[in-house]
Amino acid sequence: MRSRSETGTDWSGVPESVREIARVIGLPQALTLAGRLPRVPSKPWLAYVYVPARLKLDHPLVAILGFADALKLSRIFTGEILQISTCSGVERNFRDRTVRALSARGLRRQEIAVRLDVSTYVVRRALEKPHIGDKP
């Protein structure tokens, strides 16, 4: 089964646990889910959710994804506890590339921080990190 997210999407750096979900609901929705699910207390890089056979409107999957995409997951992963990477590294790499691209366009650190809703410290650290082959 091919998903809409597999065509033309850069999957580099996306953990397999997120790819599996992305094949069902698309990469943007899978990344949204990974970022908003509760964390495993002893493993903060891991998120989890139980996928019931019958979805209720107050279920976390519905709240995060909307009923249609939650239903797609429910049909594929019924009765499972999904454990997926939070993708914090993917998000951080994207943010750092964006910081460098905005800086290259001439924006000051404070302007970048406001635009991306991060601290100037985060901007400074992103600009100081060594990087190879950024694509804007």
Secondary structure, DSSP 8 states (H G I E B T S, - for coil): ---GGGSS---TT--HHHHHHHHHH-HHHHHHHHHHS-EETTEEEEEEEE--SS--TTSHHHHHH-HHHHHHHHHHHTT-EEEEE--HHHHHHHHHHHHHHHHHTT--HHHHHHHHT--HHHHHHHHHS---S---
